[in-house]
Amino acid sequence: MSKTAAKENWYFQRATFSQDKNYIKDDIFLFQDWIYPVKIEEFKDKTALDCGCGRGQHLKFLLPYIKRGVGIDLNTAKIAREYIKSGKVEIIEGDIASVLLREKFDIVYSIGVLQHTDNPTASFNNIKKHLKKGGRMIVWVYSWEGNFLNRIILEPLIRYFFSKINRKILLTLSMCMALILYIPIFSIYFLPLKFLPFYEYFKNFRRISLQKNFQNVFDKLNAPQTHFIKKETVEKWFNKDEFDSVCISRYAGVSWRGTGVLK
């Protein structure tokens, strides 16, 4: 898929879901899970850089805490500005893999974005340049571990089918798939059968709204590319030569959370 087509896909997704208020509560608890063990209160009076801000929901959550925020995204600056509507936040249109800002921040975070860049490690190293010494980096990425079925079944389907169909048709398919998933998730997955694939992940499925689950299914099918990140890669990102207070933890069996303080 060309970069132009990829941008169009992301823009369609952000524009489609930008005004939906039904799952804001879901987004807040998920954001708090993804930045663990950092607490949202730790953003108090800090400057923060959101790398891949999308429609800007995470920056909006942080408005009561941060001193100033900046969000970067490929092509959703207008959507994010309209959604946040705050003078405390600046939205910049750009690629987190290459953007270079003159400012450094107390906290730099990227939630669910690095795995969709051409080179996640290069993108991590680029956003790291914007972190102050003593500042905190936070990332959340899809993991290699626990995503075998996604890697061998879903990704080829995305590449050869879902990426080629009309986005409005994909919306309808995503809703159908989300509804179908409810059948096993609210029956078989209630049993203590921890060997089942995505057992931990589907616990979250039961915690959040249908609309948010629909969005999540669409997000996975709409992504132009996805790299599944190994734990050893995240460990290299937060290496002990550069970072203190490192914490890398598994989340829902399908992703990694990483954080550290730059020396």
C-alpha atoms as an extended CHARMM CRD file, in Angstrom:
* protein
*
       263  EXT
         1         1  MET       CA              0.0000000000        0.0000000000        0.0000000000  PROA      1               0.0000000000
         2         2  SER       CA              1.2820000000        3.4700000000       -0.9000000000  PROA      2               0.0000000000
         3         3  LYS       CA              1.8800000000        6.0800000000        1.7970000000  PROA      3               0.0000000000
         4         4  THR       CA             -0.8900000000        8.2030000000        0.2880000000  PROA      4               0.0000000000
         5         5  ALA       CA             -3.3860000000        5.3520000000        0.5690000000  PROA      5               0.0000000000
         6         6  ALA       CA             -2.2190000000        4.6190000000        4.1140000000  PROA      6               0.0000000000
         7         7  LYS       CA             -2.7890000000        8.2470000000        5.1190000000  PROA      7               0.0000000000
         8         8  GLU       CA             -6.2660000000        8.1310000000        3.5900000000  PROA      8               0.0000000000
         9         9  ASN       CA             -7.1210000000        5.0040000000        5.5880000000  PROA      9               0.0000000000
        10        10  TRP       CA             -6.0000000000        6.5690000000        8.8760000000  PROA      10              0.0000000000
        11        11  TYR       CA             -7.8160000000        9.8060000000        8.1080000000  PROA      11              0.0000000000
        12        12  PHE       CA            -11.0400000000        7.9490000000        7.3290000000  PROA      12              0.0000000000
        13        13  GLN       CA            -10.8200000000        6.1280000000       10.6560000000  PROA      13              0.0000000000
        14        14  ARG       CA            -10.1230000000        9.2560000000       12.7320000000  PROA      14              0.0000000000
        15        15  ALA       CA            -12.8590000000       11.2400000000       10.9710000000  PROA      15              0.0000000000
        16        16  THR       CA            -15.3960000000        8.4300000000       11.3470000000  PROA      16              0.0000000000
        17        17  PHE       CA            -14.9150000000        8.0030000000       15.0920000000  PROA      17              0.0000000000
        18        18  SER       CA            -13.8430000000       11.5130000000       16.1000000000  PROA      18              0.0000000000
        19        19  GLN       CA            -17.2250000000       12.7050000000       17.3440000000  PROA      19              0.0000000000
        20        20  ASP       CA            -18.3870000000        9.5380000000       19.0720000000  PROA      20              0.0000000000
        21        21  LYS       CA            -18.6600000000       10.1850000000       22.8140000000  PROA      21              0.0000000000
        22        22  ASN       CA            -20.0170000000        6.7420000000       23.7800000000  PROA      22              0.0000000000
        23        23  TYR       CA            -16.6670000000        5.1540000000       24.5550000000  PROA      23              0.0000000000
        24        24  ILE       CA            -14.7800000000        8.0070000000       26.2590000000  PROA      24              0.0000000000
        25        25  LYS       CA            -15.0430000000        6.1500000000       29.5640000000  PROA      25              0.0000000000
        26        26  ASP       CA            -13.5370000000        3.0710000000       27.8980000000  PROA      26              0.0000000000
        27        27  ASP       CA            -10.6710000000        5.1250000000       26.4730000000  PROA      27              0.0000000000
        28        28  ILE       CA             -9.8060000000        6.5770000000       29.8840000000  PROA      28              0.0000000000
        29        29  PHE       CA             -9.4370000000        3.2570000000       31.6810000000  PROA      29              0.0000000000
        30        30  LEU       CA             -7.5310000000        1.7850000000       28.7300000000  PROA      30              0.0000000000
        31        31  PHE       CA             -5.1540000000        4.7490000000       28.6430000000  PROA      31              0.0000000000
        32        32  GLN       CA             -4.4760000000        4.3120000000       32.3490000000  PROA      32              0.0000000000
        33        33  ASP       CA             -3.7680000000        0.6170000000       31.7410000000  PROA      33              0.0000000000
        34        34  TRP       CA             -1.4620000000        1.3300000000       28.8040000000  PROA      34              0.0000000000
        35        35  ILE       CA              0.7300000000        3.8440000000       30.6580000000  PROA      35              0.0000000000
        36        36  TYR       CA              1.1110000000        1.5530000000       33.7220000000  PROA      36              0.0000000000
        37        37  PRO       CA              2.8320000000        1.8230000000       36.1700000000  PROA      37              0.0000000000
        38        38  VAL       CA              2.7620000000        5.5630000000       35.5010000000  PROA      38              0.0000000000
        39        39  LYS       CA             -0.3350000000        7.2420000000       36.8980000000  PROA      39              0.0000000000
        40        40  ILE       CA             -2.1900000000        9.9850000000       35.1040000000  PROA      40              0.0000000000
        41        41  GLU       CA             -1.5610000000       12.2810000000       38.0770000000  PROA      41              0.0000000000
        42        42  GLU       CA              2.1740000000       12.1270000000       37.3140000000  PROA      42              0.0000000000
        43        43  PHE       CA              1.5300000000       14.3680000000       34.2980000000  PROA      43              0.0000000000
        44        44  LYS       CA              0.7440000000       17.2050000000       36.7130000000  PROA      44              0.0000000000
        45        45  ASP       CA              2.4510000000       20.4580000000       35.6030000000  PROA      45              0.0000000000
        46        46  LYS       CA              4.4950000000       18.5650000000       32.9850000000  PROA      46              0.0000000000
        47        47  THR       CA              4.9980000000       19.1960000000       29.2820000000  PROA      47              0.0000000000
        48        48  ALA       CA              3.9160000000       16.1840000000       27.2250000000  PROA      48              0.0000000000
        49        49  LEU       CA              4.4370000000       15.0410000000       23.6370000000  PROA      49              0.0000000000
        50        50  ASP       CA              1.8860000000       12.6130000000       22.1760000000  PROA      50              0.0000000000
        51        51  CYS       CA              3.4880000000       10.7750000000       19.2540000000  PROA      51              0.0000000000
        52        52  GLY       CA              0.6770000000        9.6130000000       16.9960000000  PROA      52              0.0000000000
        53        53  CYS       CA             -2.1150000000       11.5210000000       18.7080000000  PROA      53              0.0000000000
        54        54  GLY       CA             -4.8990000000       10.5530000000       16.2960000000  PROA      54              0.0000000000
        55        55  ARG       CA             -8.0480000000       12.4640000000       17.1720000000  PROA      55              0.0000000000
        56        56  GLY       CA             -6.3860000000       13.6940000000       20.3640000000  PROA      56              0.0000000000
        57        57  GLN       CA             -8.3400000000       11.7740000000       22.9970000000  PROA      57              0.0000000000
        58        58  HSD       CA             -5.3280000000       11.0960000000       25.2320000000  PROA      58              0.0000000000
        59        59  LEU       CA             -4.2640000000       14.7370000000       25.2640000000  PROA      59              0.0000000000
        60        60  LYS       CA             -7.8190000000       15.6880000000       26.1400000000  PROA      60              0.0000000000
        61        61  PHE       CA             -7.7210000000       13.3510000000       29.1550000000  PROA      61              0.0000000000
        62        62  LEU       CA             -4.5090000000       15.0570000000       30.2670000000  PROA      62              0.0000000000
        63        63  LEU       CA             -5.7910000000       18.6370000000       30.0200000000  PROA      63              0.0000000000
        64        64  PRO       CA             -6.5460000000       18.9220000000       33.7650000000  PROA      64              0.0000000000
        65        65  TYR       CA             -2.9600000000       17.8780000000       34.5650000000  PROA      65              0.0000000000
        66        66  ILE       CA             -0.4220000000       18.9980000000       31.9760000000  PROA      66              0.0000000000
        67        67  LYS       CA              1.1890000000       22.4150000000       31.7380000000  PROA      67              0.0000000000
        68        68  ARG       CA              1.3970000000       22.1090000000       27.9740000000  PROA      68              0.0000000000
        69        69  GLY       CA              0.8630000000       19.3860000000       25.3910000000  PROA      69              0.0000000000
        70        70  VAL       CA              1.8950000000       18.7910000000       21.7890000000  PROA      70              0.0000000000
        71        71  GLY       CA              0.4240000000       16.1290000000       19.5410000000  PROA      71              0.0000000000
        72        72  ILE       CA              1.9110000000       14.8350000000       16.2830000000  PROA      72              0.0000000000
        73        73  ASP       CA              0.0070000000       12.8680000000       13.6800000000  PROA      73              0.0000000000
        74        74  LEU       CA              0.2770000000       12.2040000000        9.9580000000  PROA      74              0.0000000000
        75        75  ASN       CA             -2.8400000000       13.9830000000        8.7430000000  PROA      75              0.0000000000
        76        76  THR       CA             -5.4060000000       14.4420000000       11.5020000000  PROA      76              0.0000000000
        77        77  ALA       CA             -4.3400000000       17.8320000000       12.8770000000  PROA      77              0.0000000000
        78        78  LYS       CA             -7.6610000000       19.4910000000       12.0290000000  PROA      78              0.0000000000
        79        79  ILE       CA             -9.6710000000       16.6780000000       13.6530000000  PROA      79              0.0000000000
        80        80  ALA       CA             -7.5650000000       16.7520000000       16.8330000000  PROA      80              0.0000000000
        81        81  ARG       CA             -7.7070000000       20.5550000000       17.1460000000  PROA      81              0.0000000000
        82        82  GLU       CA            -11.4940000000       20.5500000000       16.8380000000  PROA      82              0.0000000000
        83        83  TYR       CA            -11.7980000000       17.7050000000       19.3330000000  PROA      83              0.0000000000
        84        84  ILE       CA             -9.4890000000       19.1490000000       22.0120000000  PROA      84              0.0000000000
        85        85  LYS       CA            -10.2280000000       22.8890000000       21.6760000000  PROA      85              0.0000000000
        86        86  SER       CA             -7.6420000000       24.0670000000       24.1730000000  PROA      86              0.0000000000
        87        87  GLY       CA             -4.9000000000       26.6670000000       24.0760000000  PROA      87              0.0000000000
        88        88  LYS       CA             -2.7800000000       24.3550000000       26.2310000000  PROA      88              0.0000000000
        89        89  VAL       CA             -2.3450000000       21.9330000000       23.3340000000  PROA      89              0.0000000000
        90        90  GLU       CA             -0.6570000000       22.3520000000       19.9590000000  PROA      90              0.0000000000
        91        91  ILE       CA             -1.2330000000       19.8330000000       17.1750000000  PROA      91              0.0000000000
        92        92  ILE       CA              1.4220000000       19.3320000000       14.5190000000  PROA      92              0.0000000000
        93        93  GLU       CA              0.9760000000       17.4000000000       11.2990000000  PROA      93              0.0000000000
        94        94  GLY       CA              4.0270000000       15.2140000000       10.7100000000  PROA      94              0.0000000000
        95        95  ASP       CA              5.6010000000       11.7630000000       10.7340000000  PROA      95              0.0000000000
        96        96  ILE       CA              6.8860000000       10.6360000000       14.1370000000  PROA      96              0.0000000000
        97        97  ALA       CA              9.6090000000        8.6870000000       12.3150000000  PROA      97              0.0000000000
        98        98  SER       CA             11.2580000000       11.8610000000       11.0490000000  PROA      98              0.0000000000
        99        99  VAL       CA              9.8000000000       14.9610000000       12.7240000000  PROA      99              0.0000000000
       100       100  LEU       CA             12.2880000000       17.1350000000       14.5820000000  PROA      100             0.0000000000
       101       101  LEU       CA             10.9540000000       19.7280000000       17.0010000000  PROA      101             0.0000000000
       102       102  ARG       CA             13.0090000000       22.3980000000       18.7100000000  PROA      102             0.0000000000
       103       103  GLU       CA             11.4200000000       21.6170000000       22.0520000000  PROA      103             0.0000000000
       104       104  LYS       CA             12.1130000000       18.8050000000       24.5230000000  PROA      104             0.0000000000
       105       105  PHE       CA              9.4610000000       17.4630000000       26.8910000000  PROA      105             0.0000000000
       106       106  ASP       CA              9.0640000000       16.1150000000       30.4130000000  PROA      106             0.0000000000
       107       107  ILE       CA              7.0410000000       13.1560000000       29.1140000000  PROA      107             0.0000000000
       108       108  VAL       CA              7.0520000000       11.6340000000       25.6370000000  PROA      108             0.0000000000
       109       109  TYR       CA              4.5520000000        8.8710000000       24.9520000000  PROA      109             0.0000000000
       110       110  SER       CA              3.3230000000        6.8090000000       22.0270000000  PROA      110             0.0000000000
       111       111  ILE       CA              0.2730000000        4.6070000000       22.4820000000  PROA      111             0.0000000000
       112       112  GLY       CA             -0.3550000000        1.9130000000       19.8840000000  PROA      112             0.0000000000
       113       113  VAL       CA              1.4330000000        3.7370000000       17.0680000000  PROA      113             0.0000000000
       114       114  LEU       CA              5.0660000000        2.6170000000       16.7840000000  PROA      114             0.0000000000
       115       115  GLN       CA              4.0580000000       -0.8120000000       15.4620000000  PROA      115             0.0000000000
       116       116  HSD       CA              2.3880000000        0.8380000000       12.4690000000  PROA      116             0.0000000000
       117       117  THR       CA              5.4630000000        2.8100000000       11.3500000000  PROA      117             0.0000000000
       118       118  ASP       CA              7.8760000000        1.5670000000        8.6710000000  PROA      118             0.0000000000
       119       119  ASN       CA             10.6330000000        0.9940000000       11.2310000000  PROA      119             0.0000000000
       120       120  PRO       CA              9.4480000000        0.9590000000       14.8730000000  PROA      120             0.0000000000
       121       121  THR       CA             12.9810000000        1.1020000000       16.3060000000  PROA      121             0.0000000000
       122       122  ALA       CA             13.9520000000        4.0790000000       14.1320000000  PROA      122             0.0000000000
       123       123  SER       CA             10.6920000000        5.7880000000       15.1040000000  PROA      123             0.0000000000
       124       124  PHE       CA             11.3560000000        5.1480000000       18.8050000000  PROA      124             0.0000000000
       125       125  ASN       CA             14.8480000000        6.6030000000       18.4810000000  PROA      125             0.0000000000
       126       126  ASN       CA             13.4510000000        9.6840000000       16.7770000000  PROA      126             0.0000000000
       127       127  ILE       CA             10.8230000000       10.4680000000       19.3950000000  PROA      127             0.0000000000
       128       128  LYS       CA             13.4310000000        9.8130000000       22.0980000000  PROA      128             0.0000000000
       129       129  LYS       CA             15.3060000000       12.8730000000       20.8080000000  PROA      129             0.0000000000
       130       130  HSD       CA             12.4460000000       15.0040000000       22.1380000000  PROA      130             0.0000000000
       131       131  LEU       CA             12.7710000000       13.8200000000       25.7410000000  PROA      131             0.0000000000
       132       132  LYS       CA             14.4930000000       15.9260000000       28.3820000000  PROA      132             0.0000000000
       133       133  LYS       CA             17.1510000000       14.3620000000       30.5760000000  PROA      133             0.0000000000
       134       134  GLY       CA             15.2410000000       13.0980000000       33.5810000000  PROA      134             0.0000000000
       135       135  GLY       CA             12.1040000000       12.9200000000       31.4520000000  PROA      135             0.0000000000
       136       136  ARG       CA              9.9160000000        9.8590000000       31.1080000000  PROA      136             0.0000000000
       137       137  MET       CA              9.2550000000        7.8240000000       27.9780000000  PROA      137             0.0000000000
       138       138  ILE       CA              6.0990000000        5.6900000000       27.7450000000  PROA      138             0.0000000000
       139       139  VAL       CA              5.1610000000        3.3100000000       24.9150000000  PROA      139             0.0000000000
       140       140  TRP       CA              2.5400000000        0.6760000000       24.3060000000  PROA      140             0.0000000000
       141       141  VAL       CA              2.9030000000       -1.6750000000       21.3220000000  PROA      141             0.0000000000
       142       142  TYR       CA              1.4570000000       -4.9160000000       19.9680000000  PROA      142             0.0000000000
       143       143  SER       CA              3.6070000000       -7.8680000000       20.9850000000  PROA      143             0.0000000000
       144       144  TRP       CA              5.0520000000      -10.6690000000       18.8550000000  PROA      144             0.0000000000
       145       145  GLU       CA              4.3310000000      -12.9830000000       21.7540000000  PROA      145             0.0000000000
       146       146  GLY       CA              0.6660000000      -13.9770000000       21.9770000000  PROA      146             0.0000000000
       147       147  ASN       CA             -0.2560000000      -12.8480000000       18.4690000000  PROA      147             0.0000000000
       148       148  PHE       CA              0.5190000000      -15.9870000000       16.4490000000  PROA      148             0.0000000000
       149       149  LEU       CA             -2.9820000000      -16.2070000000       14.9510000000  PROA      149             0.0000000000
       150       150  ASN       CA             -2.9930000000      -12.5260000000       14.0720000000  PROA      150             0.0000000000
       151       151  ARG       CA              0.3880000000      -12.8540000000       12.3890000000  PROA      151             0.0000000000
       152       152  ILE       CA             -0.3490000000      -15.9360000000       10.2800000000  PROA      152             0.0000000000
       153       153  ILE       CA             -4.0720000000      -15.4790000000        9.5310000000  PROA      153             0.0000000000
       154       154  LEU       CA             -5.2930000000      -11.9280000000       10.0560000000  PROA      154             0.0000000000
       155       155  GLU       CA             -2.3180000000      -10.0250000000        8.6200000000  PROA      155             0.0000000000
       156       156  PRO       CA             -2.3750000000      -11.8530000000        5.2340000000  PROA      156             0.0000000000
       157       157  LEU       CA             -6.1410000000      -11.2370000000        5.0450000000  PROA      157             0.0000000000
       158       158  ILE       CA             -5.5640000000       -7.5550000000        5.7130000000  PROA      158             0.0000000000
       159       159  ARG       CA             -2.8150000000       -7.3460000000        3.1110000000  PROA      159             0.0000000000
       160       160  TYR       CA             -4.6490000000       -9.1650000000        0.3270000000  PROA      160             0.0000000000
       161       161  PHE       CA             -8.3120000000       -8.4390000000        1.0340000000  PROA      161             0.0000000000
       162       162  PHE       CA             -9.3070000000       -5.9480000000        3.7210000000  PROA      162             0.0000000000
       163       163  SER       CA             -6.8170000000       -3.2950000000        2.5770000000  PROA      163             0.0000000000
       164       164  LYS       CA             -8.3000000000       -3.3520000000       -0.9270000000  PROA      164             0.0000000000
       165       165  ILE       CA            -12.0110000000       -2.9650000000       -0.2220000000  PROA      165             0.0000000000
       166       166  ASN       CA            -13.9770000000        0.2460000000        0.2560000000  PROA      166             0.0000000000
       167       167  ARG       CA            -13.6310000000        1.6700000000        3.7880000000  PROA      167             0.0000000000
       168       168  LYS       CA            -17.4050000000        1.9680000000        4.2410000000  PROA      168             0.0000000000
       169       169  ILE       CA            -17.7870000000       -1.7220000000        3.4230000000  PROA      169             0.0000000000
       170       170  LEU       CA            -14.9970000000       -2.4530000000        5.8960000000  PROA      170             0.0000000000
       171       171  LEU       CA            -16.9610000000       -0.5640000000        8.5650000000  PROA      171             0.0000000000
       172       172  THR       CA            -19.9270000000       -2.8820000000        8.0400000000  PROA      172             0.0000000000
       173       173  LEU       CA            -17.7110000000       -5.9950000000        8.0830000000  PROA      173             0.0000000000
       174       174  SER       CA            -16.0510000000       -4.7940000000       11.2880000000  PROA      174             0.0000000000
       175       175  MET       CA            -19.3720000000       -4.3970000000       13.0420000000  PROA      175             0.0000000000
       176       176  CYS       CA            -20.4440000000       -7.8800000000       11.9280000000  PROA      176             0.0000000000
       177       177  MET       CA            -17.1780000000       -9.3840000000       13.1340000000  PROA      177             0.0000000000
       178       178  ALA       CA            -17.4440000000       -7.6110000000       16.4950000000  PROA      178             0.0000000000
       179       179  LEU       CA            -20.9710000000       -8.9670000000       16.9730000000  PROA      179             0.0000000000
       180       180  ILE       CA            -19.9070000000      -12.5110000000       16.0360000000  PROA      180             0.0000000000
       181       181  LEU       CA            -17.0450000000      -12.3620000000       18.5470000000  PROA      181             0.0000000000
       182       182  TYR       CA            -19.5420000000      -11.6970000000       21.3320000000  PROA      182             0.0000000000
       183       183  ILE       CA            -20.8780000000      -15.2580000000       21.0130000000  PROA      183             0.0000000000
       184       184  PRO       CA            -17.7380000000      -17.1550000000       22.1540000000  PROA      184             0.0000000000
       185       185  ILE       CA            -16.4750000000      -14.3280000000       24.3770000000  PROA      185             0.0000000000
       186       186  PHE       CA            -19.6550000000      -14.3550000000       26.4580000000  PROA      186             0.0000000000
       187       187  SER       CA            -19.9370000000      -18.1460000000       26.5670000000  PROA      187             0.0000000000
       188       188  ILE       CA            -16.8080000000      -20.3100000000       26.1780000000  PROA      188             0.0000000000
       189       189  TYR       CA            -14.4530000000      -17.5650000000       27.3520000000  PROA      189             0.0000000000
       190       190  PHE       CA            -16.3300000000      -17.2940000000       30.6420000000  PROA      190             0.0000000000
       191       191  LEU       CA            -14.8960000000      -20.7040000000       31.5270000000  PROA      191             0.0000000000
       192       192  PRO       CA            -11.4520000000      -20.9300000000       33.2250000000  PROA      192             0.0000000000
       193       193  LEU       CA             -9.7920000000      -22.1580000000       30.0190000000  PROA      193             0.0000000000
       194       194  LYS       CA             -6.6580000000      -20.0330000000       30.0510000000  PROA      194             0.0000000000
       195       195  PHE       CA             -5.1050000000      -21.9910000000       27.1770000000  PROA      195             0.0000000000
       196       196  LEU       CA             -7.6160000000      -20.4460000000       24.7420000000  PROA      196             0.0000000000
       197       197  PRO       CA             -6.0910000000      -17.8820000000       22.3570000000  PROA      197             0.0000000000
       198       198  PHE       CA             -6.5630000000      -14.2580000000       23.4260000000  PROA      198             0.0000000000
       199       199  TYR       CA             -8.0230000000      -15.3740000000       26.7640000000  PROA      199             0.0000000000
       200       200  GLU       CA             -6.6500000000      -12.3510000000       28.6390000000  PROA      200             0.0000000000
       201       201  TYR       CA             -7.4080000000       -9.9390000000       25.8240000000  PROA      201             0.0000000000
       202       202  PHE       CA            -11.0680000000      -10.9290000000       25.6710000000  PROA      202             0.0000000000
       203       203  LYS       CA            -11.4800000000      -10.0130000000       29.3320000000  PROA      203             0.0000000000
       204       204  ASN       CA            -11.1390000000       -6.4140000000       28.1660000000  PROA      204             0.0000000000
       205       205  PHE       CA            -13.6190000000       -7.0840000000       25.3800000000  PROA      205             0.0000000000
       206       206  ARG       CA            -16.2180000000       -7.7700000000       28.0730000000  PROA      206             0.0000000000
       207       207  ARG       CA            -15.2980000000       -4.6260000000       30.0030000000  PROA      207             0.0000000000
       208       208  ILE       CA            -15.8840000000       -2.1110000000       27.2320000000  PROA      208             0.0000000000
       209       209  SER       CA            -18.8090000000       -1.0150000000       25.0990000000  PROA      209             0.0000000000
       210       210  LEU       CA            -19.9440000000       -2.5270000000       21.8210000000  PROA      210             0.0000000000
       211       211  GLN       CA            -19.0750000000        0.7220000000       20.0520000000  PROA      211             0.0000000000
       212       212  LYS       CA            -15.5100000000        0.6470000000       21.3800000000  PROA      212             0.0000000000
       213       213  ASN       CA            -15.1120000000       -3.0250000000       20.4360000000  PROA      213             0.0000000000
       214       214  PHE       CA            -16.3920000000       -2.1820000000       16.9670000000  PROA      214             0.0000000000
       215       215  GLN       CA            -13.7990000000        0.5850000000       16.7260000000  PROA      215             0.0000000000
       216       216  ASN       CA            -11.0390000000       -1.7730000000       17.8810000000  PROA      216             0.0000000000
       217       217  VAL       CA            -11.9370000000       -4.3970000000       15.2610000000  PROA      217             0.0000000000
       218       218  PHE       CA            -11.9850000000       -1.7340000000       12.5650000000  PROA      218             0.0000000000
       219       219  ASP       CA             -8.6610000000       -0.3630000000       13.8030000000  PROA      219             0.0000000000
       220       220  LYS       CA             -6.9940000000       -3.7480000000       13.3320000000  PROA      220             0.0000000000
       221       221  LEU       CA             -8.4780000000       -4.3550000000        9.8770000000  PROA      221             0.0000000000
       222       222  ASN       CA             -7.8240000000       -0.8070000000        8.6810000000  PROA      222             0.0000000000
       223       223  ALA       CA             -4.1420000000       -0.5730000000        9.6940000000  PROA      223             0.0000000000
       224       224  PRO       CA             -1.9970000000       -0.3850000000        6.5150000000  PROA      224             0.0000000000
       225       225  GLN       CA              0.8420000000       -2.2770000000        8.2130000000  PROA      225             0.0000000000
       226       226  THR       CA              1.5600000000       -3.7880000000       11.6130000000  PROA      226             0.0000000000
       227       227  HSD       CA              4.8420000000       -4.9300000000       13.1380000000  PROA      227             0.0000000000
       228       228  PHE       CA              4.5240000000       -7.1980000000       16.1420000000  PROA      228             0.0000000000
       229       229  ILE       CA              7.2430000000       -6.2520000000       18.6020000000  PROA      229             0.0000000000
       230       230  LYS       CA              9.3030000000       -8.7840000000       20.5570000000  PROA      230             0.0000000000
       231       231  LYS       CA             10.0950000000       -8.2300000000       24.2310000000  PROA      231             0.0000000000
       232       232  GLU       CA             13.8190000000       -8.1670000000       23.4620000000  PROA      232             0.0000000000
       233       233  THR       CA             13.2350000000       -5.2220000000       21.1280000000  PROA      233             0.0000000000
       234       234  VAL       CA             11.4280000000       -3.2430000000       23.8250000000  PROA      234             0.0000000000
       235       235  GLU       CA             14.2590000000       -4.0960000000       26.2260000000  PROA      235             0.0000000000
       236       236  LYS       CA             16.7620000000       -2.6590000000       23.7410000000  PROA      236             0.0000000000
       237       237  TRP       CA             14.6940000000        0.5050000000       23.4560000000  PROA      237             0.0000000000
       238       238  PHE       CA             14.7920000000        0.9690000000       27.2290000000  PROA      238             0.0000000000
       239       239  ASN       CA             18.3980000000       -0.1060000000       27.6540000000  PROA      239             0.0000000000
       240       240  LYS       CA             20.1120000000        0.4860000000       30.9940000000  PROA      240             0.0000000000
       241       241  ASP       CA             22.7950000000        2.6990000000       29.4590000000  PROA      241             0.0000000000
       242       242  GLU       CA             20.1950000000        5.3290000000       28.6170000000  PROA      242             0.0000000000
       243       243  PHE       CA             17.2740000000        4.7630000000       30.9940000000  PROA      243             0.0000000000
       244       244  ASP       CA             16.6350000000        4.4410000000       34.7230000000  PROA      244             0.0000000000
       245       245  SER       CA             13.4830000000        3.1980000000       36.4720000000  PROA      245             0.0000000000
       246       246  VAL       CA             12.6660000000        0.9080000000       33.5540000000  PROA      246             0.0000000000
       247       247  CYS       CA              9.4680000000       -1.1260000000       33.6910000000  PROA      247             0.0000000000
       248       248  ILE       CA              8.4290000000       -3.4600000000       30.8670000000  PROA      248             0.0000000000
       249       249  SER       CA              5.2600000000       -5.4490000000       31.3690000000  PROA      249             0.0000000000
       250       250  ARG       CA              2.8520000000       -7.6170000000       29.4010000000  PROA      250             0.0000000000
       251       251  TYR       CA             -0.6700000000       -6.3620000000       28.8650000000  PROA      251             0.0000000000
       252       252  ALA       CA             -3.6990000000       -8.5400000000       28.0700000000  PROA      252             0.0000000000
       253       253  GLY       CA             -1.4000000000      -11.2100000000       26.6450000000  PROA      253             0.0000000000
       254       254  VAL       CA             -1.0160000000       -9.3950000000       23.3040000000  PROA      254             0.0000000000
       255       255  SER       CA              1.0360000000       -6.2530000000       23.9270000000  PROA      255             0.0000000000
       256       256  TRP       CA              3.9830000000       -4.6850000000       25.7490000000  PROA      256             0.0000000000
       257       257  ARG       CA              4.0370000000       -1.6300000000       27.9670000000  PROA      257             0.0000000000
       258       258  GLY       CA              7.3800000000        0.0740000000       28.4170000000  PROA      258             0.0000000000
       259       259  THR       CA              8.5200000000        3.0910000000       30.3980000000  PROA      259             0.0000000000
       260       260  GLY       CA             11.7710000000        4.5580000000       31.6380000000  PROA      260             0.0000000000
       261       261  VAL       CA             13.4430000000        7.7960000000       32.7540000000  PROA      261             0.0000000000
       262       262  LEU       CA             16.1420000000        9.1770000000       30.4720000000  PROA      262             0.0000000000
       263       263  LYS       CA             19.5090000000        9.5230000000       32.2160000000  PROA      263             0.0000000000
